[in-house]
Amino acid sequence: MDAKKENDILEKTLAIAESGYPEAYQFLMDAYEACPESYGPQTLYFLSCLAGGTDKKTDVLMWLKKAISDCGWWYRPEVLEDDDLGLLKDEQEFLSLKAVSDARYAEAAASSKACFSWMKKTAENLFLAVHGNTQNAETARADWETVLAGKDCWQIETIQSGEPDGYGTYRWSYDETSYLPVADAMEAVQDKGYGKIMCGGFSAGCDMLLRAVTFTSARCDVLMLQSPWIPVLQEHSDELVRAIEQKNIAVRIFCGSEDEDCLPLAKKLYAVLNQVCPNVTLTVQENCRHQFPSGCLERSIDEEIRLIPYYRNDAVSLPWYQDLDVCKQVDNRDTPYDLELLHRMYDYLSANGDCYYIEYQGVLVGDVSLCKDGEIAIVVCKPYQNRHIGRRCVMDMIKLAREKGMDRVTANIYSFNGQSRKMFLSVGFVKTGEEWYVYQL
């Protein structure tokens, strides 16, 4: 089963279902029949509910029989009481299938325990990954490994809930005990000699991380929160903010623009933290629902340079663009930027591609962007020029362009900007016009 592919298809199915169940049912059925080995219990459950919502009683039973009788899967008892399955509530065959599923769930719940994968220190830094509901440790590892790919300095470990959700998946409850395995794991690695500890969660996993930080001595250097479903924010906002401020934890929040449930929570979390915590960012991922997209987070180039998705930080970025030499190089202008122009520039770059701050040895020193049309733009503030920062960032943008499937990248360099021209030529760009340079991928 391909968990990432399944989740993305199910999110697309939900989007289609908003316009009509019949279309969503046909879409998901076509996807499943084209590659059944890529799909698991959740897909068959979705198919059952969509069939129920279109009054296809025979199809509902067919999908449930395939899942429970043929595959040996089971579901949490509550999910088989969904309104979309209501047309079968008095059907003996359905009740028999549900009884089998309920018994399997009870057996699994009686023996299930939380699991922490850590055994020993194997790298300089540690990343702890926490899954969301209807997921497991394997899902969490696969999701976050895409972020850490190629970064040998990071050891990734997982924390899995002890509460079953369905066959092969687990869930978290929003209570006073469910988060404790997360807190215990975070506390257990504090004295293991890691240079940096980062914790990443998806959906309900974000809530567990925030509860661990808020209610226990658990701490880390950075929290990475993807699609945060965080009831704790509604209940314990003041305590949460105070804990993150006191423990000096950097917080990176990511959420899809189409995630109607989690985006308001993500924005609220950013708003309350941003009042007291200087190191918090929010990235809204365009055209994305409640899912874990690829290439959405920070990019670590090497031990010195890290790229951080753009967020409003006028106190740091405006001075770069009030240096007249920089303004001349970037825009061929003889006057400095004001806040309105700065915001307009960054808003354009963020809306039309990927825009990052450049962090060098812990200090923000410039920005770099890759637009949807392949154009790369970069600014490094004057005190940090001539340290090969620009060269390394441009090479990473070339790598990002390859990841996106682009066939070339470009750069617009004014004829008088010899420093930039020399750098772009040195990494393989070729001049194609008076002020245009191209790198073929």
C-alpha angles and dihedrals in degrees: 000000000000103000095187093050092045094051093048092049091048091051090052089048091054090051091052091045089062086070097039142331097228093060092045092049092051092046094052094042090053091049092049096047091049092058113003094171090067093062135070143183095311093058093051090048091051090049090051093051094045090049089050091050089056094046094249097145094169091053092049091057092043093057095043092049090050091051101041105026103029102033099030093232127146141195139216105272094242095059092060088058092065116140090239088065093048094106087069099046093110097037112114094213091054092046090051092051091048091050091054091047093047092051092051090049092051091051092049093046091052094057104030120114134180114263131209114191098203116118106157143339111281104159141031096257133033130220118193114200123201120194128222128235117298087024138091142209092278090057092049093049093049092049097049096039087068088061094046097039112141093010103118092177090073127080113199121207132171139223116208125194121241093221114093118225100179138323106328095352136095140203142205126228122217096235141102098281112032093080095052096093087057092050092046092051093048092049093046094062099044095098098039095101102254118160092216134006119204125182124202129191137180122213108313089013087069090058091052091052092049092048091049091052093043102045104030140037090263113130142165138179098247136017116205110196118188119188091345116212097186119167087167088075091062094048105035108019097142095047091047094052092046093051094049092046094048093046091045094229120172112225126206114188123193127180138162118253089229095048097110095180102045104031094073089051092047091052092046092050090050091048096052095043095044090062093067108008117071095193104065127111136183122204118189109205110217120233092005129126128191096322145102108258123198122249095016104122142060118314118220109205099178140319091297106037131058128171116219121194111253121270130163108283104150096164090065104030102042094065090057090060095044090065102100093210090056092046090053093049094046105036107008088240129138097207128071126251121260124208094266093055092042092053092045091053095047093043090054094048092047094047094046102042143326119324124185140178114232113232114196118187090339096312127106105236107164146322139266131192141187114204124209089252090057100257116145121206127181139179126186116184116245100254090058101043122115094038095103090252093129093048093054093046093050090051089053091051088053088053091049090050090054090050088054093050096247118158097211145002129216140202130202109214124175115235093243094053098091095161094060093040091054092049095049092046091050092060094049108275116145125212111245102165141008093286104004129098129185136200114196114216 
